[in-house]
Amino acid sequence: MQKATLATIVVSIWVVSVLITIPNSINLGLVEGKCNGQDIAACYAHWKDQTASQVYTVIIAVMEFIVPMVCMGFVYMSIALKLWFHRTPPGNVTARHREITVNRQQKTIPMLITVVVAFFICWAPYHTYMTVYQFKTADIDANRRDEYTYFYIVEGIAMCNSIVSTVIYFAMSTGFRKELINFMKRVLSWPYKDRHHSPPSCSQSSNALARNGYPSAGRKITADTLDTKL
């Protein structure tokens, strides 16, 4: 994938994410009241049109849960099937090929399944609660304290999905774990590079090239030596 394509996808995700939160943000307001004899104030979305609120909740559930769940399930299932039914061309089957195939089947496929299951477990309670809340508001409002308790529980579980996914990739993917560790090493060592490492001189560079199998490093290449190398 080209960097421009990747950047476009990332920016599009953020733009869409911002746009779908605008209706809820517009309806945010400060509500004052009393609780156990004390004056309280709370900021939450108070839609004047209950039907619009219900439609918006359903749209959010479809865009944030159902569509991603279907897409993840389809894409990851396709990857799992490709890995499971992968066959090495005849005559090229070696012990290393068999090892790679078994490794993919034993590590990659369970990881993909775990990611999808974790996404469902984290987000299903939240969207189920929000949908029930919108269409059964009168019943839930009978006990306001329990309503808030349930909401913060399911919202907390949903927000943990980002952490859970990262932990799954780190625990089950050798490649992800290796790249993350290397990245953290580069980030943590960056402030000290300029102080502890000076740029190599020309002679140092030539010696390094010679040590790595380039005997002509440091001396002029003539037409004769070039022909010999070719």
N, C-alpha and C positions, 0 to 999 in steps of 0.2 A: 504494500500500500504506500502511495506517495505521501510525503509529509503534508502537502497541501490538502489532500483528501482527508487525512486524519484530523487535521486542524479544523476543516469544515464540519466534520462529524461532531467533534467535541464542542465547537461553538454552537452548532445547531441544538445539541442536547441541552446546553445551558439556556439558550434563548427560549426553547419550548418549555423548559422547566419554570422559567420566570413568568412566561405568558399564562400558563395554566394556574398560577397562584394569584393572578391579579384580581379575579372576581371575589375570591375569599378575602383578600386584603382590603378591597374597597368596602366590604361590609363589616370590617372590624370596628368596634366601638367600645367605649367605656360604659359599663353598666354598674350603677351603685345600688346598694341594698343593705339589708341587715341579716346577720347570721349569729344566732345565739345571743341576741341583744347587742351585738357590736356592728358598727358601720363598716362595710366592706366595699371595695371597688374591684371590678374584674374587667379585663379587656378580652373580648372574644367575638367571634363572627355572629352577628345578629341579622339574619336575612329578613327583609320585610315581606318578601314573597316566598312562602314555604315551598311552593311547587318548583320555583327556580333553584332553591337550595337542594331539593331532592334530585333534580336533574343534574346539577353540578356534582353532587356526591357520587351519583352513578357514573358520570363521565370520568371522574377521577379514579374510581375503582376499576373501570375498564382500561384506562390508559396506563395507570400505575401498577396494576396487578394482573388483570386477565391477559392483556396483550403481551406484556413482558413474560408472563408465565408460559403462554403458548409459544412465543418466539424462542425462549430459552429451551423449552422442552423439545421443540422441533430441531433446533440447531445442534444442541448437545446430543440428541438421539442420533442425528445424522453422523456426527463425529464418532460416537461410540460404535455405530454400525460399521463405519469405515475402518476403525481400528480393529474391531473384533473379526471382521471378515477379510482383513488384509492378507494377501497371499504374495509370497516372494516368487518372482518368475522362475520357472523350471531351470535347474542347473546352477542357480545362484544361492540355494539354501545352504547356509552355513550355521555353525553354532552361534555366531554373533547375531545373525539375522533372527534366529529363533529366540535368543535372549531379549533382543529389542522388542519383538512382537509380544512376548509374554510380559515384559515390563510395562508396555503400553496398556495391555489388557488389565493387568493387576493394579496399576496405579492411576492411570488417566481416567478410565471409565468410572470407577468408584468415586473419584473426585468430582466428575461432572454430575453424577447422580446426586451426590451430597450437596452440591451447590444449589441445584434445583429444589431439593427437599427443604434445605435451610431457608431459601427464599419464600417458599410456600408457608412454612411454619411461622416465620417472622411476620409476614404481611397479611396472611389470611385473617387472623383475629382482629387486626386493626380495621380492615375494610369491611369485615362482617359487622363489627360493632358500629362503625359510622353509618352503614346502610340501615341497620336496625334502628339506630338512633333517629335518623331522619324520618322514617316511616312509622315509628312507634314512640314518638316524642312524649306523648301524654303519659304513657305507662312508665317510662324511664324517669320523668320529672317527679314522680311520686316520692322518690328518694334521691335528692340532689347529691348527697354526700357519696353514696354508692356510685352514682353516675360519674362523678369526677374520678373516683378511685379506679373504676374499670377503665376509663379513658386513658389515664396516665400509665396504667399497666400495659395495655395493648399498644399504646404509642411508644413506650419504652422498648418493648419487644421488637417493634417494627424498626425503630432507629438502630437497633443492635445488628441489623442485617449486614450493614457495611463492615462492622468489625468481624462478624462471624465469617463472612465471605473471605476476608483477608486471612483470617486464621486458618481456614480450610485450605486455601491455596498454599500458604506457608507450610502447613503440616503435611500436605499430601502431594505437593508438586516440587520435585527436586530442582527443576529449572527455575521456577519462581523463587524458591528459597535462596538459591545460589546468586541469582541476579540481584535480589533485594539486599543480601548481605554485602555483595560487592558495591552496590550503590551507596549503602550506608557507610562503608569504609571510605569511599571517595569523598562523600560529603563531610565526614568527620575529620578527614585528613587534609581537606582543602586549605584551611587557614594556615597550615604549617608548611605547605609545599614551597612557597616563595622563600621562606626563611631557611629551610633545610636542604633545598635542592637548587643548585645553580645550573644554568643551561650548559650542556656539554660543549667543549671546544671542538674545532674541526679535527684535531688529532685524535681526540677521544671518540668522535663519531666514526673516524676511519678505523680505529682499532676495534670498535664494537662491530663494525661491518665485517672486518676480517675474521673476528671470532665466530661470527654467525655464518661462515661459509662463503664469504666474498673476498677472495684473495687479492683481487685487483683494487680493493678499497685503498684510497690514499695515494695511488699512483695513476699516471695518465694512461688512458686506454687508447691504443693505436689501432690502425686498421687490421694489422696482423693478429693482434690479440683478440679483437672483436670477431674476426673470421674463425679463429680457433674456438671461441666460446660458442658461436652459432653452430 
